[in-house]
Amino acid sequence: MPAQGGRVEAPQPPSSTAASGILERMEVIAADGTRVGTVDHLDGRDQIKLAKNTSPDGRHHYVPLAWVDHVDAHVHLTKAAPEVRASW
């Protein structure tokens, strides 16, 4: 998008945009509509740490911010639940 003075501003990476709206205890929803967990907190600059008490195996799992499609009342992912869980 052109900025004042004719410069072109680089778009923000999706991860930094997505991270700004992610809050603790938000539900994380896969692309197929399946709930895959609840946000524990952001871990570093590029991952969501899921709460272990919402995990089927009682362990913390991580979701890359690059997989976030959008954030509203929930965190919506671009990946379906089987693909998300396969990364654990």
C-alpha positions in Angstrom: 0.0 0.0 0.0 1.5 3.4 -0.9 2.5 5.6 2.0 2.8 9.3 2.0 5.7 10.4 -0.2 5.2 7.5 -2.6 7.0 4.9 -0.4 5.6 1.4 -0.4 5.1 0.0 3.1 5.8 -3.7 3.5 2.8 -5.6 4.9 3.0 -6.9 8.4 3.7 -10.6 8.7 0.5 -12.4 9.7 2.1 -13.7 12.9 2.5 -10.2 14.4 -1.0 -9.1 13.4 -2.5 -12.3 14.7 -0.6 -12.2 18.0 -1.9 -8.8 18.9 -5.5 -10.1 19.4 -4.7 -13.4 21.1 -5.5 -13.6 24.8 -5.1 -16.3 27.4 -8.0 -18.7 27.7 -9.2 -18.1 24.1 -10.4 -21.3 22.4 -8.3 -22.4 19.4 -10.5 -23.7 16.5 -9.1 -25.6 13.6 -10.1 -24.9 10.0 -12.6 -27.8 10.1 -14.4 -26.3 13.1 -12.9 -28.7 15.7 -11.7 -27.2 19.0 -8.0 -28.1 19.4 -7.3 -26.4 22.7 -7.2 -23.2 24.8 -4.5 -20.6 24.7 -2.2 -20.8 27.7 0.0 -17.9 26.5 2.1 -16.8 23.6 5.5 -18.5 23.6 8.1 -16.3 22.1 7.3 -14.4 18.9 5.9 -17.2 16.8 4.0 -19.8 18.8 0.9 -20.3 20.8 1.3 -22.5 23.9 -1.9 -24.5 24.5 -3.1 -25.2 28.0 -2.4 -28.7 29.1 -5.7 -29.1 31.0 -7.5 -28.8 27.6 -5.2 -31.4 25.9 -6.3 -35.0 25.5 -2.9 -36.2 26.8 -2.6 -33.6 29.6 0.5 -32.0 28.0 1.3 -28.6 26.6 1.3 -28.4 22.8 2.3 -25.6 20.5 0.7 -24.0 17.4 2.7 -21.8 15.1 1.3 -18.2 14.7 1.8 -18.7 11.0 -1.2 -21.1 11.1 -3.6 -18.4 12.5 -6.2 -17.4 9.9 -7.9 -14.8 12.1 -8.8 -13.9 15.6 -12.2 -12.9 16.9 -13.7 -14.3 20.1 -11.6 -17.4 19.2 -8.3 -18.1 17.5 -9.1 -19.6 14.1 -6.5 -21.7 12.3 -5.8 -22.4 8.6 -5.1 -26.1 9.4 -7.6 -28.9 10.1 -7.5 -30.6 13.4 -5.8 -33.8 12.2 -2.9 -31.8 10.7 -2.6 -29.7 13.9 -2.5 -32.8 16.1 -0.1 -34.5 13.8 2.4 -31.8 14.6 2.3 -32.5 18.3 
